[in-house]
């Protein structure tokens, strides 16, 4: 977007995409921001799915610039929330990070994705493991009552470089527990496990890369779980974030006897291949 006042910015037209209005924007750090847009009445999605969103090309007649974004709001929400990085020279985020309430953006008409509860077999514990903005689908799943109906324990593991990057920390440490409708379920079943990799952590935050925490067994000890590995009979895992983390953890899971699932054949763990090159 340009730095023009909202009223002076041209409206977007599209015959192939929904044109939605920005409702709010929150800048967490100089690298991270969240925003919400209007939700079309006809738009339906499962918590954890993603949709293509973006902006028109910068020159007349050029193609719009679209990227896959996990919807961070649960499936029943009135608005659609997203969590994004800022890339100074990124074709999309260099412009997207400048949006303000009242601006318009493009959104595809159909969502998709494998980070959904239907792609997992029944189990006792659900691990939602993400790095950076890979937290986005867990913001959706962890706010969906269906996750607590299906599992005895829901564990959100969020790994970032520095403590300041732990966006949405208050949501998991306070707001969900105070929620009028699902607070009691969250208090009984939800565990938040934040970890940082580039600085000494303060109380309540762990230290280390996710792969190291799994391999050493520290993750399981910190959570008070028996054993030092995942249990294929009881544990179900979702992965989202950096390609390196996803590939490394997926290999660890397969080595511990877990089988990848899909929408067509539910399994023990799922990852979003649309984000894995």
N, C-alpha and C positions, 0 to 999 in steps of 0.2 A: 504494500500500500504506500501511497505518498503521504506527506505530512500535511495535506490539506485538511481543513475542518470537515467533519462528517457531512455536513449539509452540502459541501462543495464537491464531494467525491462522486464520480459518476456511478450510476446504478449498473448492476451486472445483469446481462441477459444471457440465457442459455436454453437451447431447445433440447439438450441431452442430459442436463444435470439439474438437480434442485438448486435454487438460489435461496440461501438462508441468511438470516440476520444475526450478527454477533450480539449476544446479550450482556456478557461481561468478560473481562480479561484480568488475570492475576499473574503478576511477574514474581516468581519465587526467588530467582537469582539472575545474574547476568547471562545464565545459560539455560534457564528453565522457565516455562510459563504455561499457564492453563487458560482455557477459554471455553465458553459455552455458546451454542447457537440454537436458534429455533428448531423445533422438531416438526417435520411435516406430519399431518394426521395419518397419512398412509404408511409412514415408515415404521417397520417392525424389525426387531433384531433380538438375538439371544445375548444375554450378558456374556461378555468376552469377545464378541465378534468385532471386526474392523470394517471401515468404509473408506472409500477414496474421497479426500477433500482437497481443496486447493483454490487457486485464483486464476483469472484469465491470463493469457500471455501478455507480455508487456508491450507488444506491438500489435497494431490492428491486423487481424486475420491470422495471428499465430495461435497455436494450440494452447489450451489451458494447461497449467502446471498442477498436477495432482499427485498426492502421495497417500499411502495406506496409513490410516490412523485408527488405533483401537478406540472404541467408544468407552469413555471412563465412567459414564453414568450407567446405572442398572437399567434393565429393559423396560421398566415401568415409569421411568422418569419423564417429566414433561419437557425437559430440555436435553440437548446432547452436549456432553462435556468431553474435552480432549486435553491431553497432557503432552507438551512438545518441548523439544530442545530448540535452541537458537543457534543457527549456523550463519556466521557473518556473510559468507559468500555463497550460501546455499540457494539454489534456484527458487525454492519455495519459502523456506523459513526466514531468509533474509528479508522477505516482504511480509510474511505472515506474522512475525513477531511485532509488527507495527500496527496491527489491527486494534481498533477501539470499539466500544459498544456503539451499535448503529451501522457499522460497516456490513458489507455483504461478502459471502464466500460461496464457493461451489461445493456441492456434495453429490456423490453418486446416489442413485436411487435404490440400490440393493446392497446390503451388507453381506459379509461372508466370514469364514474363519473356522479354525479348529480348536480355539481356546474356549471351549464350551463344556459344560458339565455332561452333556449328552455323549461326548466323545470319550468319557471315562467309564470304566466298570464301577460297580458299587464298591465301597471301601469304608474304612473307619476314619482315616485322616486325610485331609486335603492340603497339600503343600502348594502354595502359589509363590513361585520363585521368579524374581525379576531383578534386572539391573537397570539403573537410570530410569528413563521414561518407560521401560518395560513394566513398570508398576501399573500403567494405565488399565490393562484388562482386569487386573486384580481389584482396582477401584470399582469396577463394575460387578465382578463376581462376588466380592466380599460384602457388597451392599445388597445382594440378592438373597432373600429368605430361603430360596430353594437350596442354596449351598449348605445352610444349617439344617435343613430337613434331610439332606442326603448324607451328611457327615457328622461324626461325633466331635471332630475338632477341625478347625480351619486355621492354617498357619501361613501368614504372609511374611515372606522373606524378601527384604529389599536391600540390595547392595549398591552403594554409591561410593564416590571417591572421598568426599568430605561431608561432615555433619550437616552443613548448610544445604546440601543437595537432597536431604531427606524430606522432600516435599510431601505433604499430606500426613506428616507425622501425627499431628493433633487429631486427625480423623480417626486413626487407628488406636491412639492412646487415650482418647477422650470421647470424641463426638459419636462414634458408633455405639459406645457403651451407654451414652445418654439418649440415644435415639428412641423416640416414643413407641415405635412399632417393633423394632428388632433389638432393642437394647439388652433385654434379658437374655436373648439367644447369644448375642455377641459376648456378653460377660461370661457366659457359661462355656463358649466354644471357641472364641477368636483369640489367637495369639499373634502378636506383632513382633517380628525379629529383624530389627535394622542392623546393618553392619557396614563399616567404612573400611576403605582399603589404603588411604593415603595419610591418615593422621591418627593420633591416639584418641580413642573414643571416650566420651563422657559417660557417666553412669546411665545405664539403660540402653546403651548402644554397644554392639559387639565389634570386633575387629577381624578382618580377614576376607579373602575372596571366597565366594560360595563353593567353588570346587575344593579348595583347601579345607573348608569347614566340614564338607561332606566326607572327604577322604580321611581326615583325622578323627572323625567321629565327634568333633566338638559340637556340631549342630545338634546332634541327638542328645548329648549330655546337657547342653544348655537348656534344651526343651524338656528335660526330665524324662526322656524316653528310654525304654529298655533297648539294649543292643547299640551297635555303632554303624548301622546301615539301614537302608530302606527295606521294608517288608513287602514283597509282592502281593501277599495275601490281604494286607490292610492299607497300604499307603498308595495314594494317587497323587500325581504331581503334574503341574502345569508350568511351562517354561516360557519366558519372554524377556527380551533384552538384547544384549550384544551377541553377535553371531558366535564369537569365541566361547562365551559362557554357555550358550545353548548347545553347541556341538560337544563341548567338554562334558557338561552335565548329562546330556543324553547318552554319551558313551559310558559314563559312570553308572547310569541307571540300567542300561542294557547289561553291563557287567554284573550288576546285582540281581539280575533275573527279571527285570521289568520290561514290558512290551509296549512299544509305542501304539497309540490308538488314533482313530480318525472318526469322522462323522459316520462313515459307513461301517466301521468295525471298532467299537470302543475298546480301549486298552488301559494300561496302568499309568501311562503318562502321555502328555500331548505337548507339542510345540507348534509355533506358527511358521510354517515353511514359507509363507509369503514374505517374511522378513529375513529369511536365511538364504544368502546367496550361494 
